[in-house]
Structures are given as structure tokens and as C-alpha cells.
Amino acid sequence: MSEGIVARGIEKVRKLLGERETDGGLSARKLAQVQEQLKECVAGAGGEISARQRAVRLAETYLGLGDAGRLAFLRLIATEFGPDPKAVARAHEKYQAAIGNDEQWAAESALRAAMRSSRLRILTQFNAMPQGVKFLVDLRADLLRLQEKDPALRALDRELETRLSAWFDVGFLELQRISWNSPAGLLEKLIEYEAVHEIRSWSDLKNRLDSDRRCYAFFHPRMPMEPLIFVEVALVEELADNVQALLDEKAPVFDAQRAKTAIFYSISNTQVGLRGVSFGNFLLKRVVEDLKRDFPRLTTFATLSPIPGLRRWLDKNPELWDQVFNKEMLVRVARHAAELGAAIESAEDVRKLLASNEWAAQPRLVRALQPGLTRLAAKYFLTAKSGDRPVDPVSRFHLGNGARIERINYFADTSENGLKQSYGLMVNYLYDPDSIEKNVEAFSREGTVVTSGAVRRAARDD
């Protein structure tokens, strides 16, 4: 890369930071030192031991910075250690000239080498450090957050995502069952990372790890105390339709050997920096194999899942309320909404009534709202699309893994978050071994949303 381009890159970083060092930032002098150390990393100066020590010093510098300093650090790597455009142009010209003759493959190799970024050398040296894998995962989390401020970081982000996809290939991951006897530090991570249903206490966690429960996680050998993704499973008689009942600490422990159904009620990705690195589908397949081996009576594998995008989608499509809440429904809702002092004359009045959670404490009103809210949820699953894929992220995940939308469960999550994101509705995704491959094919090729007949009927306007 030419000196002029390098100088302009440094100048832009200096303008971002100012010439003085601030708390958690980088001064121009320190920035120049970091630049020299990065150049030494690329050159491999001093052998492997020196390279590792240099990488450790750079990592320590990075971890001591605030957002402004980290942005400057990452921008330096992103803008000054990419491929040399002139070298790429020359190699491409030679490749084009060599197509069809004996020199083509050598020219192709030379072009590939010219396009190889020096950033990869830096990332590889960070990876070789003790705790280097975790450092890079956290660094990518910063990249994802900071690239909105500076699009120049996107090239570095793409390269790091590619590296992480290779380093976190499912073949390298280890499936482990987490139990109450697991190390305390690991159990604390479960509490910290649980993203679906908050773990409120140690007794809550102990209940989730009881004899009729299972928790499995994927681990990377270089991050042995950091679960990458984990799934919580309940062993029950039949499809579960209420998460509060499922997590009730006072409920009697079920005899797991009598269980016919395994309910996956929480799946949590723990590492923001691994966004785009997919291994959740492999986790479920491995867990199903493990459960079938330990509990031969199991015949049904399903989820009890949140519907995170439902309320947001309905707020953007208010006309659907008019389609669903007919006069008969409005009369029933109005009768019981009067207990809250609310007058219901239109579907818009219903939507305003549900803006607060007071309605959830009125059992008769809750029952009156059930047909309308269930139908709205069914329409959401069948029609809410981003391109040819469902707008709901949980739906994309399970449908993409071959599940079908089996049943919509009304008032299944009455927590504050459950009411906020989906008016308390949840859904069962069913994994039928005989249909998984066919469903995956239909979804991947045509975006087909596979549902039960009950869900399709619920979406129809009477």
C-alpha cells in the first residue's frame, strides 16, 4: 500500500481522536507505536516467541482502551493492512493473460497470494496467544458494534468472521451436559447468559437442572469454561403450553423414565462475536441423539418458543386488527374491558387497551381476547416475511432446521417480557424425524413455512 494512502489513513484516525490522549483513548504517539508493532507482526520479526510476546502486548493495549481508542486500533488494522491494490491489479492482469495456457494455475495461485490480506497474519498471531480465541471473539463483538460508526471496519469484520467460522467448525466443538454438579463458575455463566427466560435465583437454576431436566452446551477446546450455545430441556408427558408451569419450582419432579416428550424451552447463544457462525442446528441434532439413547420412550421432540417479533410486527400493521376483530369479538371484549374503565368500539381501541399490561390481570378479559390474538399470531407466522423468509428470527432458525409450526399457545408466558414482545403467546415447533429433511428442502428452496392444520385454520378470516 502506498505511503500516501497510509498517511491519509493515519490522518483520519487522528482527526477522530484528536491529538491529545484521553481516558481510554490513543494519542498520536501511542497510535504510531501500535502501528509499528502491527507492522512487526506482519513481518514476523524476531521469530515465534517474539511474535507471541508482541501479540500479548498489543492485546493488553487494546483491552485497556475505551471505545474511541478501540475504534482507532481496529481502523488501523482494517485500512492499512489489507491487500496492496497495485499488486492485486498486476497479478490479475497476469492471470487474465494466462487463461487457457500452462501458466494459468501458477497465475491463479499468484493472484490468490496477492489478494491475501496482512490482516490475517495479525489475527493468526492473536489466535496463538493464551486466551487468544476468546480475545478474538470479544474483538469481533466490538467490530460489530463499532462498524456502524466507521464502515471501514467491515472488511476486517468479514475476514475475522471467516476465520472464526473455520476455528469454530462443529467438528472442533464438544457437546457437554451441564448439571448441578458442574463447576460453580460454569453455573454462573448459565445465569449470566440465559437470554430467553431469566434465571432468577440459584434455586431456579437448580430446578432447571433437576432429574427431569437436561441442559446441554457446545464448548470450544480453547474456551473450556465458556459455553458457546446451550439448550435447556424439560422431559414431560406431552407438549408443554405454558412456560411458567414448566419452570415452577414447587411442581413435583416428573419421573424422567416415563417421559414421552422432550421440550426445548430455551436456546441461548452466548458470544456476540460469533454472530454469523452457525452451530445451533448441530446442537439440537446432537442433543436429540443423546436423549434418545438415555430415554428410549421419547417419541416427540419439540420446543416451547417465544415469538419475539410479534408485537413489533402488529404495531407496524394496524390494519390487521380490523381484519381479525369482528363485531362479535369486539362485543365480548368490550363487556369485560369495562372492568378496567375502557370503552371498546373498534379494533384500534383493542390495540390501545393492550398497550399496558393491566388486561393480563383480568381473567375474563384474557379469555375474550384469545380468539383474536391467536389469529393474529397465526397470520404473523404465515405472512410476515423479510424477502422470502419469516421475519421472526426464532421461526427462521427452527424452520431452517426442519421443524414445523405445530401449535400456538395462548397466555403461555405471562412474564413482563412475554407480554411485551408477544402478548404472552408462545409456539411449539415440532421436530418430526420423518419430515425434517423434506421440511429443510422446502424451506431452503422456496421459503415454505410448514405448519400444522390447526395453525393454518387459525389464520383464516371467518
Contacts in CASP RR format, 6 or more apart in sequence:
PFRMAT RR
TARGET T0000
AUTHOR 0000-0000-0000
METHOD contacts of the structure
MODEL  1
MSEGIVARGIEKVRKLLGERETDGGLSARKLAQVQEQLKECVAGAGGEIS
ARQRAVRLAETYLGLGDAGRLAFLRLIATEFGPDPKAVARAHEKYQAAIG
NDEQWAAESALRAAMRSSRLRILTQFNAMPQGVKFLVDLRADLLRLQEKD
PALRALDRELETRLSAWFDVGFLELQRISWNSPAGLLEKLIEYEAVHEIR
SWSDLKNRLDSDRRCYAFFHPRMPMEPLIFVEVALVEELADNVQALLDEK
APVFDAQRAKTAIFYSISNTQVGLRGVSFGNFLLKRVVEDLKRDFPRLTT
FATLSPIPGLRRWLDKNPELWDQVFNKEMLVRVARHAAELGAAIESAEDV
RKLLASNEWAAQPRLVRALQPGLTRLAAKYFLTAKSGDRPVDPVSRFHLG
NGARIERINYFADTSENGLKQSYGLMVNYLYDPDSIEKNVEAFSREGTVV
TSGAVRRAARDD
1 80 0 8 1.000
1 82 0 8 1.000
1 84 0 8 1.000
1 85 0 8 1.000
2 86 0 8 1.000
5 80 0 8 1.000
6 80 0 8 1.000
9 75 0 8 1.000
9 79 0 8 1.000
9 80 0 8 1.000
10 31 0 8 1.000
10 32 0 8 1.000
10 35 0 8 1.000
12 75 0 8 1.000
13 31 0 8 1.000
13 72 0 8 1.000
13 75 0 8 1.000
13 76 0 8 1.000
14 28 0 8 1.000
14 31 0 8 1.000
16 68 0 8 1.000
16 71 0 8 1.000
16 72 0 8 1.000
16 75 0 8 1.000
16 150 0 8 1.000
17 25 0 8 1.000
17 26 0 8 1.000
17 27 0 8 1.000
17 28 0 8 1.000
17 31 0 8 1.000
17 68 0 8 1.000
17 69 0 8 1.000
17 72 0 8 1.000
18 28 0 8 1.000
19 27 0 8 1.000
19 28 0 8 1.000
20 27 0 8 1.000
21 27 0 8 1.000
21 29 0 8 1.000
21 30 0 8 1.000
22 68 0 8 1.000
23 66 0 8 1.000
24 64 0 8 1.000
24 65 0 8 1.000
24 66 0 8 1.000
24 68 0 8 1.000
24 69 0 8 1.000
25 65 0 8 1.000
25 66 0 8 1.000
25 68 0 8 1.000
25 69 0 8 1.000
25 72 0 8 1.000
26 34 0 8 1.000
26 65 0 8 1.000
26 68 0 8 1.000
26 69 0 8 1.000
26 72 0 8 1.000
26 73 0 8 1.000
30 61 0 8 1.000
31 72 0 8 1.000
31 76 0 8 1.000
34 58 0 8 1.000
34 61 0 8 1.000
34 73 0 8 1.000
34 76 0 8 1.000
35 76 0 8 1.000
35 80 0 8 1.000
37 54 0 8 1.000
37 57 0 8 1.000
37 58 0 8 1.000
38 58 0 8 1.000
38 76 0 8 1.000
38 77 0 8 1.000
38 80 0 8 1.000
38 81 0 8 1.000
38 122 0 8 1.000
40 54 0 8 1.000
41 51 0 8 1.000
41 54 0 8 1.000
41 55 0 8 1.000
41 58 0 8 1.000
41 121 0 8 1.000
41 122 0 8 1.000
41 125 0 8 1.000
42 81 0 8 1.000
42 118 0 8 1.000
42 121 0 8 1.000
42 122 0 8 1.000
44 50 0 8 1.000
44 51 0 8 1.000
44 121 0 8 1.000
45 51 0 8 1.000
51 125 0 8 1.000
51 128 0 8 1.000
52 125 0 8 1.000
52 128 0 8 1.000
52 129 0 8 1.000
54 125 0 8 1.000
55 125 0 8 1.000
55 126 0 8 1.000
55 128 0 8 1.000
55 129 0 8 1.000
56 129 0 8 1.000
58 126 0 8 1.000
59 126 0 8 1.000
59 129 0 8 1.000
59 132 0 8 1.000
59 135 0 8 1.000
61 73 0 8 1.000
62 70 0 8 1.000
62 73 0 8 1.000
62 139 0 8 1.000
63 135 0 8 1.000
65 73 0 8 1.000
67 146 0 8 1.000
70 142 0 8 1.000
70 146 0 8 1.000
71 146 0 8 1.000
71 149 0 8 1.000
71 150 0 8 1.000
71 153 0 8 1.000
74 139 0 8 1.000
74 142 0 8 1.000
74 143 0 8 1.000
74 146 0 8 1.000
74 153 0 8 1.000
74 156 0 8 1.000
75 150 0 8 1.000
75 152 0 8 1.000
75 153 0 8 1.000
77 119 0 8 1.000
77 122 0 8 1.000
77 156 0 8 1.000
78 119 0 8 1.000
78 152 0 8 1.000
78 153 0 8 1.000
78 154 0 8 1.000
78 155 0 8 1.000
78 156 0 8 1.000
79 152 0 8 1.000
81 117 0 8 1.000
81 118 0 8 1.000
81 119 0 8 1.000
81 122 0 8 1.000
82 117 0 8 1.000
82 118 0 8 1.000
82 119 0 8 1.000
82 155 0 8 1.000
83 114 0 8 1.000
83 115 0 8 1.000
83 116 0 8 1.000
83 117 0 8 1.000
83 118 0 8 1.000
84 114 0 8 1.000
87 114 0 8 1.000
88 111 0 8 1.000
88 114 0 8 1.000
88 115 0 8 1.000
90 114 0 8 1.000
91 107 0 8 1.000
91 110 0 8 1.000
91 111 0 8 1.000
91 113 0 8 1.000
91 114 0 8 1.000
91 115 0 8 1.000
92 111 0 8 1.000
92 114 0 8 1.000
94 107 0 8 1.000
94 110 0 8 1.000
94 111 0 8 1.000
95 104 0 8 1.000
95 107 0 8 1.000
95 108 0 8 1.000
95 110 0 8 1.000
95 111 0 8 1.000
97 107 0 8 1.000
98 104 0 8 1.000
98 106 0 8 1.000
98 107 0 8 1.000
98 108 0 8 1.000
117 155 0 8 1.000
117 159 0 8 1.000
119 155 0 8 1.000
119 156 0 8 1.000
119 159 0 8 1.000
120 159 0 8 1.000
120 163 0 8 1.000
123 136 0 8 1.000
123 159 0 8 1.000
123 160 0 8 1.000
123 163 0 8 1.000
124 163 0 8 1.000
126 132 0 8 1.000
126 135 0 8 1.000
126 136 0 8 1.000
126 139 0 8 1.000
127 133 0 8 1.000
127 136 0 8 1.000
127 163 0 8 1.000
127 167 0 8 1.000
129 135 0 8 1.000
132 222 0 8 1.000
133 167 0 8 1.000
133 220 0 8 1.000
133 222 0 8 1.000
133 223 0 8 1.000
134 222 0 8 1.000
134 223 0 8 1.000
134 226 0 8 1.000
136 160 0 8 1.000
136 163 0 8 1.000
136 164 0 8 1.000
137 164 0 8 1.000
137 223 0 8 1.000
137 271 0 8 1.000
137 273 0 8 1.000
137 274 0 8 1.000
138 273 0 8 1.000
139 160 0 8 1.000
140 157 0 8 1.000
140 160 0 8 1.000
140 161 0 8 1.000
140 164 0 8 1.000
140 272 0 8 1.000
140 273 0 8 1.000
140 274 0 8 1.000
140 275 0 8 1.000
141 271 0 8 1.000
141 272 0 8 1.000
141 273 0 8 1.000
143 153 0 8 1.000
143 156 0 8 1.000
143 157 0 8 1.000
143 160 0 8 1.000
144 157 0 8 1.000
144 272 0 8 1.000
144 273 0 8 1.000
144 275 0 8 1.000
146 153 0 8 1.000
147 153 0 8 1.000
147 154 0 8 1.000
147 157 0 8 1.000
161 275 0 8 1.000
161 276 0 8 1.000
161 277 0 8 1.000
164 273 0 8 1.000
164 274 0 8 1.000
164 277 0 8 1.000
165 276 0 8 1.000
165 277 0 8 1.000
167 220 0 8 1.000
168 220 0 8 1.000
168 228 0 8 1.000
168 274 0 8 1.000
168 277 0 8 1.000
168 279 0 8 1.000
170 218 0 8 1.000
170 279 0 8 1.000
170 282 0 8 1.000
172 220 0 8 1.000
172 221 0 8 1.000
173 218 0 8 1.000
173 219 0 8 1.000
173 220 0 8 1.000
173 228 0 8 1.000
173 279 0 8 1.000
173 282 0 8 1.000
174 218 0 8 1.000
174 219 0 8 1.000
174 220 0 8 1.000
174 221 0 8 1.000
175 216 0 8 1.000
175 217 0 8 1.000
175 218 0 8 1.000
175 283 0 8 1.000
175 286 0 8 1.000
175 287 0 8 1.000
175 290 0 8 1.000
176 216 0 8 1.000
176 217 0 8 1.000
176 219 0 8 1.000
177 214 0 8 1.000
177 215 0 8 1.000
177 216 0 8 1.000
177 290 0 8 1.000
178 186 0 8 1.000
178 187 0 8 1.000
178 190 0 8 1.000
178 209 0 8 1.000
178 215 0 8 1.000
178 216 0 8 1.000
178 217 0 8 1.000
178 227 0 8 1.000
178 230 0 8 1.000
179 209 0 8 1.000
179 215 0 8 1.000
180 187 0 8 1.000
180 206 0 8 1.000
180 209 0 8 1.000
180 210 0 8 1.000
183 225 0 8 1.000
185 225 0 8 1.000
186 225 0 8 1.000
186 227 0 8 1.000
187 205 0 8 1.000
189 225 0 8 1.000
189 226 0 8 1.000
189 227 0 8 1.000
189 270 0 8 1.000
190 199 0 8 1.000
190 205 0 8 1.000
190 215 0 8 1.000
190 227 0 8 1.000
190 230 0 8 1.000
191 199 0 8 1.000
191 205 0 8 1.000
193 227 0 8 1.000
193 230 0 8 1.000
193 268 0 8 1.000
193 270 0 8 1.000
194 266 0 8 1.000
194 268 0 8 1.000
195 266 0 8 1.000
195 268 0 8 1.000
195 269 0 8 1.000
196 265 0 8 1.000
196 266 0 8 1.000
196 267 0 8 1.000
196 268 0 8 1.000
196 306 0 8 1.000
197 243 0 8 1.000
197 247 0 8 1.000
197 265 0 8 1.000
197 266 0 8 1.000
197 415 0 8 1.000
198 415 0 8 1.000
198 417 0 8 1.000
199 205 0 8 1.000
199 208 0 8 1.000
203 249 0 8 1.000
204 247 0 8 1.000
204 249 0 8 1.000
207 213 0 8 1.000
207 247 0 8 1.000
207 249 0 8 1.000
208 215 0 8 1.000
208 232 0 8 1.000
208 247 0 8 1.000
209 215 0 8 1.000
210 253 0 8 1.000
211 253 0 8 1.000
211 256 0 8 1.000
212 234 0 8 1.000
212 235 0 8 1.000
212 236 0 8 1.000
212 253 0 8 1.000
212 254 0 8 1.000
212 255 0 8 1.000
212 256 0 8 1.000
212 259 0 8 1.000
213 232 0 8 1.000
213 233 0 8 1.000
213 234 0 8 1.000
213 235 0 8 1.000
214 232 0 8 1.000
214 233 0 8 1.000
214 235 0 8 1.000
214 262 0 8 1.000
214 287 0 8 1.000
214 291 0 8 1.000
215 230 0 8 1.000
215 231 0 8 1.000
215 232 0 8 1.000
215 233 0 8 1.000
216 230 0 8 1.000
216 231 0 8 1.000
216 233 0 8 1.000
216 283 0 8 1.000
216 286 0 8 1.000
216 287 0 8 1.000
216 290 0 8 1.000
217 227 0 8 1.000
217 228 0 8 1.000
217 229 0 8 1.000
217 230 0 8 1.000
217 231 0 8 1.000
218 227 0 8 1.000
218 228 0 8 1.000
218 229 0 8 1.000
218 230 0 8 1.000
218 279 0 8 1.000
218 280 0 8 1.000
218 282 0 8 1.000
218 283 0 8 1.000
219 226 0 8 1.000
219 227 0 8 1.000
219 228 0 8 1.000
220 226 0 8 1.000
220 228 0 8 1.000
226 270 0 8 1.000
226 271 0 8 1.000
227 270 0 8 1.000
228 269 0 8 1.000
228 270 0 8 1.000
228 271 0 8 1.000
228 274 0 8 1.000
228 279 0 8 1.000
229 267 0 8 1.000
229 268 0 8 1.000
229 269 0 8 1.000
229 270 0 8 1.000
229 279 0 8 1.000
229 280 0 8 1.000
229 283 0 8 1.000
230 267 0 8 1.000
230 268 0 8 1.000
230 270 0 8 1.000
231 264 0 8 1.000
231 266 0 8 1.000
231 267 0 8 1.000
231 268 0 8 1.000
231 283 0 8 1.000
231 284 0 8 1.000
231 287 0 8 1.000
232 264 0 8 1.000
232 265 0 8 1.000
232 266 0 8 1.000
232 267 0 8 1.000
233 262 0 8 1.000
233 263 0 8 1.000
233 264 0 8 1.000
233 265 0 8 1.000
233 287 0 8 1.000
233 291 0 8 1.000
234 240 0 8 1.000
234 246 0 8 1.000
234 262 0 8 1.000
234 263 0 8 1.000
234 265 0 8 1.000
235 254 0 8 1.000
235 256 0 8 1.000
235 259 0 8 1.000
235 261 0 8 1.000
235 262 0 8 1.000
235 263 0 8 1.000
235 295 0 8 1.000
235 298 0 8 1.000
236 246 0 8 1.000
236 254 0 8 1.000
236 259 0 8 1.000
236 260 0 8 1.000
236 261 0 8 1.000
236 262 0 8 1.000
236 263 0 8 1.000
237 254 0 8 1.000
237 258 0 8 1.000
237 259 0 8 1.000
237 260 0 8 1.000
237 261 0 8 1.000
238 260 0 8 1.000
238 261 0 8 1.000
238 300 0 8 1.000
239 261 0 8 1.000
239 263 0 8 1.000
239 300 0 8 1.000
239 302 0 8 1.000
239 406 0 8 1.000
239 407 0 8 1.000
239 428 0 8 1.000
240 246 0 8 1.000
240 261 0 8 1.000
240 263 0 8 1.000
240 265 0 8 1.000
240 304 0 8 1.000
240 428 0 8 1.000
241 304 0 8 1.000
241 407 0 8 1.000
241 409 0 8 1.000
241 412 0 8 1.000
241 426 0 8 1.000
241 428 0 8 1.000
242 409 0 8 1.000
242 411 0 8 1.000
242 412 0 8 1.000
242 413 0 8 1.000
243 265 0 8 1.000
243 304 0 8 1.000
243 412 0 8 1.000
243 413 0 8 1.000
243 415 0 8 1.000
243 426 0 8 1.000
244 413 0 8 1.000
244 414 0 8 1.000
244 415 0 8 1.000
245 251 0 8 1.000
246 263 0 8 1.000
246 265 0 8 1.000
246 304 0 8 1.000
247 265 0 8 1.000
256 295 0 8 1.000
257 295 0 8 1.000
257 297 0 8 1.000
258 297 0 8 1.000
259 295 0 8 1.000
259 297 0 8 1.000
259 298 0 8 1.000
260 297 0 8 1.000
260 298 0 8 1.000
260 299 0 8 1.000
260 300 0 8 1.000
261 298 0 8 1.000
261 299 0 8 1.000
261 300 0 8 1.000
261 301 0 8 1.000
261 302 0 8 1.000
262 288 0 8 1.000
262 291 0 8 1.000
262 295 0 8 1.000
262 298 0 8 1.000
262 300 0 8 1.000
262 301 0 8 1.000
262 302 0 8 1.000
263 302 0 8 1.000
263 303 0 8 1.000
263 304 0 8 1.000
264 284 0 8 1.000
264 287 0 8 1.000
264 301 0 8 1.000
264 302 0 8 1.000
264 303 0 8 1.000
264 304 0 8 1.000
265 303 0 8 1.000
265 304 0 8 1.000
265 305 0 8 1.000
267 280 0 8 1.000
267 283 0 8 1.000
267 284 0 8 1.000
267 303 0 8 1.000
267 397 0 8 1.000
269 280 0 8 1.000
280 397 0 8 1.000
280 401 0 8 1.000
281 397 0 8 1.000
281 400 0 8 1.000
281 401 0 8 1.000
284 401 0 8 1.000
284 431 0 8 1.000
288 301 0 8 1.000
288 431 0 8 1.000
291 298 0 8 1.000
291 301 0 8 1.000
292 298 0 8 1.000
300 430 0 8 1.000
301 430 0 8 1.000
301 431 0 8 1.000
301 433 0 8 1.000
302 403 0 8 1.000
302 406 0 8 1.000
302 428 0 8 1.000
302 429 0 8 1.000
302 430 0 8 1.000
302 431 0 8 1.000
303 398 0 8 1.000
303 403 0 8 1.000
303 427 0 8 1.000
303 428 0 8 1.000
303 429 0 8 1.000
304 409 0 8 1.000
304 412 0 8 1.000
304 426 0 8 1.000
304 427 0 8 1.000
304 428 0 8 1.000
305 394 0 8 1.000
305 398 0 8 1.000
305 426 0 8 1.000
305 427 0 8 1.000
305 428 0 8 1.000
305 429 0 8 1.000
306 394 0 8 1.000
306 413 0 8 1.000
306 418 0 8 1.000
306 421 0 8 1.000
306 422 0 8 1.000
306 426 0 8 1.000
307 377 0 8 1.000
307 380 0 8 1.000
307 392 0 8 1.000
307 394 0 8 1.000
307 395 0 8 1.000
307 421 0 8 1.000
307 422 0 8 1.000
307 425 0 8 1.000
307 426 0 8 1.000
307 427 0 8 1.000
308 392 0 8 1.000
308 393 0 8 1.000
308 394 0 8 1.000
308 421 0 8 1.000
308 422 0 8 1.000
309 380 0 8 1.000
309 391 0 8 1.000
309 392 0 8 1.000
309 393 0 8 1.000
309 421 0 8 1.000
309 422 0 8 1.000
310 376 0 8 1.000
310 377 0 8 1.000
310 380 0 8 1.000
310 392 0 8 1.000
310 421 0 8 1.000
310 422 0 8 1.000
310 423 0 8 1.000
310 425 0 8 1.000
311 420 0 8 1.000
311 421 0 8 1.000
311 422 0 8 1.000
311 423 0 8 1.000
312 421 0 8 1.000
313 380 0 8 1.000
313 384 0 8 1.000
313 391 0 8 1.000
314 320 0 8 1.000
314 321 0 8 1.000
314 351 0 8 1.000
314 376 0 8 1.000
314 380 0 8 1.000
318 348 0 8 1.000
318 351 0 8 1.000
320 376 0 8 1.000
320 379 0 8 1.000
321 347 0 8 1.000
321 348 0 8 1.000
321 350 0 8 1.000
321 351 0 8 1.000
321 376 0 8 1.000
322 346 0 8 1.000
322 347 0 8 1.000
322 348 0 8 1.000
323 461 0 8 1.000
324 347 0 8 1.000
324 372 0 8 1.000
324 375 0 8 1.000
324 376 0 8 1.000
324 379 0 8 1.000
324 461 0 8 1.000
325 333 0 8 1.000
325 347 0 8 1.000
325 350 0 8 1.000
325 372 0 8 1.000
326 462 0 8 1.000
329 368 0 8 1.000
329 371 0 8 1.000
329 372 0 8 1.000
330 344 0 8 1.000
330 345 0 8 1.000
330 346 0 8 1.000
330 347 0 8 1.000
330 350 0 8 1.000
332 368 0 8 1.000
333 344 0 8 1.000
333 350 0 8 1.000
333 353 0 8 1.000
333 365 0 8 1.000
333 368 0 8 1.000
333 369 0 8 1.000
334 343 0 8 1.000
334 344 0 8 1.000
334 345 0 8 1.000
335 368 0 8 1.000
336 362 0 8 1.000
336 364 0 8 1.000
336 365 0 8 1.000
336 368 0 8 1.000
337 343 0 8 1.000
337 344 0 8 1.000
337 353 0 8 1.000
337 359 0 8 1.000
337 365 0 8 1.000
339 362 0 8 1.000
339 364 0 8 1.000
339 365 0 8 1.000
340 353 0 8 1.000
340 358 0 8 1.000
340 359 0 8 1.000
340 362 0 8 1.000
340 365 0 8 1.000
342 349 0 8 1.000
342 353 0 8 1.000
343 349 0 8 1.000
344 350 0 8 1.000
344 353 0 8 1.000
350 369 0 8 1.000
353 359 0 8 1.000
354 369 0 8 1.000
354 423 0 8 1.000
357 416 0 8 1.000
357 419 0 8 1.000
357 420 0 8 1.000
359 365 0 8 1.000
359 366 0 8 1.000
359 369 0 8 1.000
360 366 0 8 1.000
360 411 0 8 1.000
360 414 0 8 1.000
360 419 0 8 1.000
360 424 0 8 1.000
366 411 0 8 1.000
369 423 0 8 1.000
370 410 0 8 1.000
370 411 0 8 1.000
373 410 0 8 1.000
373 423 0 8 1.000
373 425 0 8 1.000
374 408 0 8 1.000
374 410 0 8 1.000
374 425 0 8 1.000
374 458 0 8 1.000
375 458 0 8 1.000
375 459 0 8 1.000
375 461 0 8 1.000
377 408 0 8 1.000
377 422 0 8 1.000
377 425 0 8 1.000
377 427 0 8 1.000
377 458 0 8 1.000
378 408 0 8 1.000
378 455 0 8 1.000
378 456 0 8 1.000
378 458 0 8 1.000
378 459 0 8 1.000
379 459 0 8 1.000
380 392 0 8 1.000
381 390 0 8 1.000
381 392 0 8 1.000
381 395 0 8 1.000
381 405 0 8 1.000
381 408 0 8 1.000
381 427 0 8 1.000
381 449 0 8 1.000
381 451 0 8 1.000
381 455 0 8 1.000
381 459 0 8 1.000
382 449 0 8 1.000
382 451 0 8 1.000
382 455 0 8 1.000
382 456 0 8 1.000
382 459 0 8 1.000
383 459 0 8 1.000
384 390 0 8 1.000
384 391 0 8 1.000
384 392 0 8 1.000
385 391 0 8 1.000
388 446 0 8 1.000
388 447 0 8 1.000
389 396 0 8 1.000
389 447 0 8 1.000
390 396 0 8 1.000
390 399 0 8 1.000
390 449 0 8 1.000
395 405 0 8 1.000
395 429 0 8 1.000
395 449 0 8 1.000
398 429 0 8 1.000
399 405 0 8 1.000
399 429 0 8 1.000
399 439 0 8 1.000
399 443 0 8 1.000
399 449 0 8 1.000
399 450 0 8 1.000
400 439 0 8 1.000
400 440 0 8 1.000
400 443 0 8 1.000
400 444 0 8 1.000
401 431 0 8 1.000
401 436 0 8 1.000
401 440 0 8 1.000
402 431 0 8 1.000
402 435 0 8 1.000
402 436 0 8 1.000
402 437 0 8 1.000
402 439 0 8 1.000
402 440 0 8 1.000
402 443 0 8 1.000
402 450 0 8 1.000
403 429 0 8 1.000
403 430 0 8 1.000
403 431 0 8 1.000
403 436 0 8 1.000
403 439 0 8 1.000
403 450 0 8 1.000
404 429 0 8 1.000
404 430 0 8 1.000
404 432 0 8 1.000
404 435 0 8 1.000
404 439 0 8 1.000
404 450 0 8 1.000
404 451 0 8 1.000
404 452 0 8 1.000
405 427 0 8 1.000
405 428 0 8 1.000
405 429 0 8 1.000
405 449 0 8 1.000
405 450 0 8 1.000
405 451 0 8 1.000
405 452 0 8 1.000
405 455 0 8 1.000
406 427 0 8 1.000
406 428 0 8 1.000
406 429 0 8 1.000
406 430 0 8 1.000
406 451 0 8 1.000
406 452 0 8 1.000
406 455 0 8 1.000
407 427 0 8 1.000
407 428 0 8 1.000
407 452 0 8 1.000
407 454 0 8 1.000
407 455 0 8 1.000
408 425 0 8 1.000
408 426 0 8 1.000
408 427 0 8 1.000
408 455 0 8 1.000
408 458 0 8 1.000
409 425 0 8 1.000
409 426 0 8 1.000
409 427 0 8 1.000
409 428 0 8 1.000
410 424 0 8 1.000
410 425 0 8 1.000
411 424 0 8 1.000
411 425 0 8 1.000
412 424 0 8 1.000
412 425 0 8 1.000
412 426 0 8 1.000
413 419 0 8 1.000
413 422 0 8 1.000
413 424 0 8 1.000
413 425 0 8 1.000
413 426 0 8 1.000
414 424 0 8 1.000
418 424 0 8 1.000
430 452 0 8 1.000
435 450 0 8 1.000
439 448 0 8 1.000
439 450 0 8 1.000
442 448 0 8 1.000
442 450 0 8 1.000
443 449 0 8 1.000
443 450 0 8 1.000
END
